[in-house]
Structure formats: structure tokens, C-alpha cells
Amino acid sequence: MEAARKRFLSLSPLVVSLGFVSLFNDIASEMIYPLLPAFLTATLGAGTAAVGIVEGVAEATAAVGKGVFGWLSDRKKRRKPFVMAGYAASVAARPLVAIAPSWGAVVAIRFLDRIGKGVRTAPRDAMIAGAVDPKRRGVAYGFERAMDNAGATIGPLLAALLLKFFFTDVRSVFALSIVPGLLALAILKFSAREAKIVAADEAPGPAVAARFPRRFYAVVGIFTLFALANSTDAFLLLRARDCGVPLWAIPALWAFFNGAKALTNTPLGALADRIGRMPTILLGWLAYAGVYFAFGRVRSAGAIWALFGIYALYYGLTEGAQRAYVADVAGEKARGRAFGLFHLSVGLASLPASIAFGILWARLGPAAAFDVGAILALASAVALAAVSFAFRP
């Protein structure tokens, strides 16, 4: 407890403010997300391939935006306007799911929502990197991810309570998601003060001229390979339904999962500061491979809950460590571009990953789809270990 308190006190006010923005934004987002797969399949009549298309298009859209707006935030030397616009777009788009007449309309709404994510993510990550000591970046990103996942815990619990005691139609829950979204915007507007972007230790010249080392491109390439294994978590929620988890409990399961992530993000982000980024990421990818292999074979609701708890460790080990690595190798002038390239690469890979997973599930069954994901994750871990050895100091 004392160590956690010291880690929190070491964070800058900007990081803390952005953490609370993530908290309330994810409460809004996760009031919708865990219910979306069942809404698409049971209410709107879509199949598993359609679920893959919806989430693949959503994440690919966000990926393109991250690449473009990370670069623009370097050019403008301002991050906050992009962050503000991105959150505002998502807050406006998300509640529209409540009136969606078809799964095609959901694709369009998710497209708008993910445009917002694409606008804000790379500039926000660059803001965090510039607000803390480089040796504390792992814990800073871990804290932001922990707050994000805390919101992703509260949001589904709120949705579950609303469905259990107040509403029978998920559309009412979707509409109410606008309330925490507006709170996130208020915190961002009035509390998050951006520091001026300076780079006195770097050579003069335009930000876009900065070059990244070969190690950066090699590792981002491997991150992209792993992203091909990392299809949307919506399929895990469909698997939970297959194994007997009732609809009202799906948000509770998602809340449990995100609560476990929130508890592990900061300490495992700090672990990346201590033992190194690459070993921490490798541990996460090995955990991912094992969990995906098991997801294809479970049959009971109890086993699903246990696997979601273990799966949270993958996020805790990798979310902060990957962002800290990108910040480590990018100069301040080009940090937005570095995050943009990172998010663009892994995000674009999510489109074929999710579509292929849905097709494999529909044609060969869930076990085959999960097995392919596990194999790709193991291959990525081997490649990352090889690159880490090749570029060792």
C-alpha cells in the first residue's frame, strides 16, 4: 500500500487529470461494449463474421486516425486540442447505438466513435510522456491504463445494475452512456493543463525530420504481427455466452475482467521500469497464448470467469510496457509521430485479425479460431526475443 501511494505521488498533475478523463470516458464506453456482441447477434440478427467486421472496422479507423493526428500534434506543437476534439467526437457518437436499426448502422456509429479515439490517443500518450521523468514512464502509463480499466470496471457494473433492476432494453443503457462521457470532457477542459513542447537537447529542424532507430521499426513490426493474433475481445464475450453466462451477467464478467486489469496495470507498469520493457512484454504474450488456447476448450461458466482473470495479466504486463518502449526510443519532437505509427500499425492489423477470427469461428468452430491466435502470439514472442537479443547493448 505504501509503495502504491509513493507511485501515485510521483505522478504529475497532468497525468492524474488524464487518468480521470480515461476513467469517466471508459465508464461511458464500457456501458455499451460488453452488451454489443449480444445486441448485434440476438437483437439485430448479425452473425459472428459481422461482429468481426464491426470491431475490425472500428479499430482500423482508430488506427488511421492515431497515425495522422499523432503526426499533426508534432507539427502544431499542441496536443490538448486534438485530445479534446477526440473525446468530444466519441461522447457524441456512442449514445447513437441506442437508436441503431441494423448492424450496418452500428458499423457507422462505431466508425464515428473510433475516429474520436484516433484523434486523441497518440497526442494524449505524447502528453503523458512529456509530463514525467523518462525513468517513470512505465508507472505513468500504467496509472493511465489503470484508471482506464477502473472505468471499464465501473461501466459494465453500472450497465448490469441498470438491466437487472431498472431496464429490460439495452438501448436505454446505451443512451445513458452520455452522462459519464460529459464528465470526462469537463475534467479535460478545466483540469488537464498541457506543458509546452520543448526539445532543447535535440538538433534544430522540423519535427517530422527526426528518424527512429532500426530497433524501433523492428519491434513495431513484431507488435503488428502480434496484433494479427489479437482479435477483438467481443469474441471472448460471445464465448462466455456459449458457455452459459447469462446476458445480464456479461457486463459483470466484463467488469471483473477490467477490475483485474486496473489492479495490475500500475504495479506491472512499474515492473517494466525495473526489469525492462521487453521481458515484461514477453511474459504478457506468453500469458495471452496460454489463455487463448484454453478459451477454445472451456465448457463451463466458472472456467470462463477464471480465464478472464488470468487474461487480465496479459494487459497489465503489456499495456504500459509497450507505450513506455515507444516513448523511450522517440525524441520529444517526434513523439506524437512515434505513437501514431505504433497505433496505426497495430490498429490496422486488427481489421484482418477480427474478420479472419469471425470467419474461422463460423466455418471451423471457436477452438480453431482461438488456436490460430495462440500460435501467432507464440510466433510473435519468439520474434521479439530474437530482436531483443540482436539489439542488446
C-alpha positions in Angstrom: 0.0 0.0 0.0 2.8 2.4 0.9 4.6 1.6 -2.4 1.4 2.3 -4.3 1.0 5.6 -2.5 4.5 6.7 -3.4 4.0 5.8 -7.1 0.8 7.9 -7.2 2.5 10.9 -5.5 5.3 10.7 -8.1 2.9 11.4 -10.9 2.4 14.9 -12.4 -1.0 16.7 -12.1 -1.4 16.3 -15.9 -1.0 12.5 -15.7 -3.5 12.4 -12.8 -6.0 14.6 -14.7 -5.7 12.5 -17.9 -6.2 9.4 -15.8 -9.6 10.7 -14.5 -10.5 11.6 -18.1 -9.9 8.0 -19.0 -11.8 6.8 -16.0 -15.1 8.6 -16.9 -14.7 8.1 -20.7 -14.4 4.3 -20.2 -17.3 4.2 -17.8 -19.3 5.6 -20.8 -17.7 3.3 -23.4 -18.0 0.1 -21.3 -21.7 0.6 -20.5 -22.1 -0.3 -24.2 -19.2 -2.5 -25.3 -19.9 -5.8 -23.3 -23.5 -5.7 -24.4 -22.7 -5.0 -28.1 -22.0 -8.6 -29.3 -25.2 -10.0 -27.9 -27.1 -6.9 -29.2 -25.6 -7.4 -32.7 -26.3 -11.2 -32.8 -29.6 -11.5 -30.8 -31.3 -8.2 -31.4 -30.1 -7.2 -34.9 -29.6 -10.7 -36.3 -25.9 -10.4 -37.2 -23.5 -13.4 -37.3 -20.1 -13.9 -35.9 -18.4 -12.6 -39.1 -20.4 -9.4 -38.8 -19.1 -8.9 -35.2 -15.6 -9.2 -36.6 -16.4 -6.7 -39.3 -17.9 -4.2 -36.8 -15.0 -4.3 -34.4 -12.3 -4.7 -37.1 -13.6 -1.6 -38.9 -13.8 0.3 -35.6 -10.2 -0.4 -34.6 -8.8 0.1 -38.1 -10.5 3.5 -38.2 -8.9 4.4 -34.9 -5.5 3.2 -36.1 -5.5 5.5 -39.2 -6.5 8.5 -37.0 -3.8 7.8 -34.5 -1.2 7.8 -37.2 -2.4 11.1 -38.8 -3.1 13.0 -35.6 0.0 11.9 -33.8 2.0 13.5 -36.7 -0.2 16.6 -36.7 0.3 17.2 -33.0 4.0 17.2 -33.5 3.6 19.7 -36.3 1.3 22.0 -34.3 3.3 21.6 -31.1 0.0 21.3 -29.3 -1.6 18.1 -28.0 -4.6 19.1 -26.0 -6.8 20.5 -28.8 -6.6 17.1 -30.5 -7.3 15.2 -27.3 -10.3 17.4 -26.6 -11.7 17.0 -30.1 -11.2 13.2 -30.0 -13.0 12.7 -26.7 -15.9 15.0 -27.8 -16.5 13.0 -31.0 -16.7 9.8 -29.1 -19.0 11.2 -26.4 -21.4 12.4 -29.2 -21.3 9.2 -31.2 -21.7 6.4 -28.6 -25.3 7.0 -27.4 -26.5 6.8 -31.1 -26.2 3.0 -30.7 -29.5 3.3 -28.8 -31.4 4.1 -32.0 -29.4 1.8 -34.4 -31.9 -0.1 -36.6 -29.4 -2.6 -38.1 -25.8 -3.9 -37.7 -24.8 -1.7 -40.6 -25.8 1.4 -38.6 -23.7 0.1 -35.7 -20.7 -0.1 -38.1 -21.3 3.6 -38.9 -21.6 4.7 -35.3 -18.6 2.7 -34.2 -16.7 4.3 -37.1 -17.5 7.8 -35.8 -16.6 6.7 -32.2 -13.3 5.3 -33.3 -12.5 8.4 -35.3 -12.6 10.2 -32.0 -10.2 7.6 -30.5 -7.9 8.0 -33.4 -7.8 11.8 -33.0 -7.0 11.7 -29.3 -4.8 8.7 -28.5 -1.4 9.5 -29.9 -1.4 13.1 -28.7 -2.6 12.0 -25.2 0.2 9.4 -25.0 2.7 12.0 -26.1 1.4 14.5 -23.4 2.0 11.8 -20.7 5.5 11.1 -22.0 6.4 14.8 -21.8 5.0 15.2 -18.3 7.1 12.6 -16.4 10.7 11.6 -15.9 11.8 9.0 -18.5 12.6 6.5 -15.7 9.0 6.8 -14.5 7.2 6.3 -17.8 6.2 2.7 -17.2 4.4 3.6 -14.0 2.8 6.8 -15.6 1.4 4.8 -18.5 0.4 2.0 -16.1 -1.5 4.6 -14.0 -3.4 5.9 -17.0 -4.2 2.4 -18.1 -5.3 1.5 -14.5 -7.7 4.4 -14.5 -9.0 3.5 -17.9 -9.6 -0.1 -16.7 -11.2 1.1 -13.5 -13.7 3.0 -15.7 -14.1 -0.2 -17.7 -14.9 -2.0 -14.4 -17.5 0.6 -13.2 -19.2 1.0 -16.6 -20.2 -2.7 -17.0 -21.3 -3.0 -13.4 -23.5 0.1 -13.8 -24.9 -1.5 -17.0 -25.6 -4.8 -15.2 -27.4 -3.0 -12.3 -29.5 -0.9 -14.7 -30.5 -4.1 -16.6 -31.1 -6.1 -13.5 -33.3 -3.6 -11.6 -34.4 -0.7 -13.9 -34.5 -1.6 -17.7 -35.2 -4.6 -19.9 -34.0 -3.0 -23.1 -30.2 -2.5 -23.6 -31.0 0.6 -25.7 -31.8 2.6 -22.6 -28.4 1.8 -21.1 -26.7 2.8 -24.3 -28.5 6.2 -24.2 -27.4 6.9 -20.6 -23.7 6.5 -21.5 -23.6 10.2 -22.4 -23.6 11.2 -18.8 -20.1 10.0 -17.7 -18.8 11.0 -21.2 -19.7 14.6 -20.5 -18.0 14.4 -17.1 -14.8 13.3 -18.9 -15.0 16.3 -21.2 -15.4 18.7 -18.2 -12.3 17.3 -16.5 -10.3 17.5 -19.6 -11.4 21.1 -20.3 -10.8 22.5 -16.9 -8.1 20.3 -15.2 -5.6 19.0 -17.8 -3.0 21.7 -18.5 -0.6 20.9 -21.3 3.1 21.7 -20.9 4.9 23.5 -23.7 6.7 21.1 -26.1 10.4 21.8 -25.9 13.4 19.9 -27.2 16.5 21.8 -26.3 18.6 18.7 -26.4 17.7 17.9 -29.9 19.1 19.3 -33.2 17.1 22.1 -34.7 14.8 21.4 -37.6 11.2 20.3 -38.3 9.8 17.6 -36.0 8.9 15.3 -38.9 12.6 15.1 -39.9 13.5 13.1 -36.9 14.5 9.5 -37.6 13.8 6.5 -35.5 16.4 3.7 -34.9 16.2 0.4 -36.6 15.2 -1.2 -33.3 12.0 0.9 -33.3 10.9 -0.3 -36.7 11.8 -3.9 -36.0 9.8 -4.0 -32.7 6.8 -2.2 -34.1 6.8 -4.7 -36.9 6.6 -7.5 -34.4 3.9 -5.7 -32.4 2.0 -5.6 -35.6 2.5 -9.4 -36.1 1.2 -9.9 -32.6 -1.8 -7.7 -33.4 -2.8 -10.3 -36.1 -3.3 -12.7 -33.2 -5.2 -10.1 -31.1 -8.8 -10.1 -32.5 -11.5 -8.1 -30.7 -12.4 -9.2 -27.2 -16.0 -9.2 -28.3 -15.4 -12.8 -29.3 -14.5 -13.7 -25.7 -17.8 -12.3 -24.6 -19.6 -14.4 -27.3 -17.6 -17.4 -25.9 -18.9 -16.6 -22.5 -22.5 -16.7 -23.7 -21.8 -20.1 -25.4 -20.5 -21.4 -22.1 -23.7 -20.4 -20.2 -23.0 -16.9 -18.8 -26.4 -15.2 -18.7 -26.9 -11.9 -20.6 -27.3 -9.7 -17.5 -24.1 -11.2 -16.0 -22.0 -10.4 -19.1 -21.4 -6.8 -18.0 -20.5 -8.1 -14.6 -17.9 -10.5 -16.1 -16.5 -7.6 -18.2 -16.3 -5.5 -15.0 -14.5 -8.3 -13.2 -12.0 -8.5 -16.0 -11.4 -4.8 -16.2 -11.1 -4.6 -12.4 -8.4 -7.2 -12.5 -6.6 -5.1 -15.2 -6.9 -2.0 -13.2 -5.3 -3.7 -10.2 -2.4 -4.9 -12.2 -1.7 -2.1 -14.6 0.3 0.2 -12.3 2.4 -2.4 -10.5 3.2 -4.3 -13.7 3.9 -1.0 -15.4 6.4 -0.4 -12.6 7.8 -3.9 -13.2 8.6 -2.8 -16.8 10.7 0.1 -15.3 12.6 -2.4 -13.1 13.2 -5.5 -15.3 12.9 -3.9 -18.8 10.2 -3.4 -21.4 10.9 -6.4 -23.5 11.0 -9.1 -20.8 7.7 -7.8 -19.4 6.0 -7.8 -22.9 7.3 -11.3 -23.5 5.7 -12.5 -20.3 2.4 -10.9 -21.3 2.4 -12.5 -24.8 3.1 -16.0 -23.3 0.1 -15.5 -21.0 -2.0 -14.5 -23.9 -1.1 -17.6 -25.9 -2.0 -19.9 -23.0 -5.3 -18.2 -22.3 -6.4 -18.3 -25.9 -5.6 -22.0 -26.2 -7.7 -22.5 -23.1 -10.6 -20.4 -24.3 -11.1 -22.7 -27.3 -11.6 -25.7 -24.9 -13.6 -24.5 -21.9 -17.2 -25.5 -21.4 -18.3 -24.1 -18.1 -19.2 -20.6 -16.9 -16.9 -20.9 -13.9 -13.9 -21.7 -16.2 -14.7 -18.6 -18.2 -14.6 -16.4 -15.1 -11.2 -17.9 -14.2 -9.8 -17.4 -17.7 -10.9 -13.7 -17.8 -9.0 -13.2 -14.6 -5.8 -14.7 -16.0 -6.3 -12.8 -19.3 -6.1 -9.5 -17.4 -2.5 -10.3 -16.6 -1.7 -10.0 -20.3 -3.0 -6.4 -20.4 -1.2 -5.5 -17.1 2.1 -6.8 -18.5 1.9 -5.2 -21.9 -0.2 -2.0 -22.0 2.2 0.2 -20.0 5.4 -1.5 -21.2 4.6 -1.1 -24.9 3.8 2.6 -24.6 6.9 3.2 -22.4 9.0 1.5 -25.1 7.7 3.8 -27.8 8.4 6.8 -25.7 11.9 5.6 -24.9 13.0 5.5 -28.5 11.3 8.6 -29.8 12.6 12.1 -29.4 10.3 14.7 -27.9 9.7 16.5 -31.2 8.6 13.3 -32.9 7.0 11.5 -30.0 3.5 12.1 -31.4 4.5 10.6 -34.7 6.1 7.6 -33.0 2.9 6.9 -31.1 0.9 7.5 -34.3 3.0 4.9 -36.2 2.8 2.4 -33.4 -1.0 2.7 -33.0 -1.5 2.8 -36.8 0.4 -0.4 -37.4 -1.2 -2.5 -34.6 -4.6 -1.0 -35.2 -4.7 -1.7 -38.9 -3.8 -5.3 -38.2 -6.9 -5.6 -36.0 -9.2 -5.5 -39.1 -7.9 -8.7 -40.8 -7.4 -10.2 -37.3 -11.0 -9.8 -36.3 -12.6 -10.6 -39.7 -10.4 -13.8 -40.0 -11.3 -14.8 -36.5 -15.0 -14.5 -37.1 -14.8 -16.5 -40.4 -12.7 -19.2 -38.7 -15.3 -19.4 -35.9 -18.2 -19.6 -38.3 -16.6 -22.3 -40.5 -14.4 -24.4 -38.2 -15.6 -23.5 -34.7 -14.3 -21.5 -31.8 -11.4 -23.9 -30.9 -9.8 -23.4 -34.3 -10.1 -19.7 -34.2 -8.6 -19.4 -30.7 -5.8 -21.9 -31.6 -4.7 -19.7 -34.6 -4.5 -16.7 -32.2 -2.4 -18.6 -29.7 0.1 -19.8 -32.4 0.5 -16.3 -33.8 1.1 -15.0 -30.3 3.8 -17.6 -29.7 5.5 -16.8 -33.0 5.5 -13.1 -32.1 7.1 -13.9 -28.7 9.9 -15.8 -30.4 10.5 -13.0 -32.9 10.5 -10.4 -30.1 13.1 -12.4 -28.1 15.3 -12.7 -31.2 15.1 -8.9 -31.9 15.8 -8.1 -28.3 18.9 -10.3 -28.5 20.1 -8.8 -31.8 19.8 -5.2 -30.5 21.1 -5.9 -27.0 23.6 -3.3 -25.7 
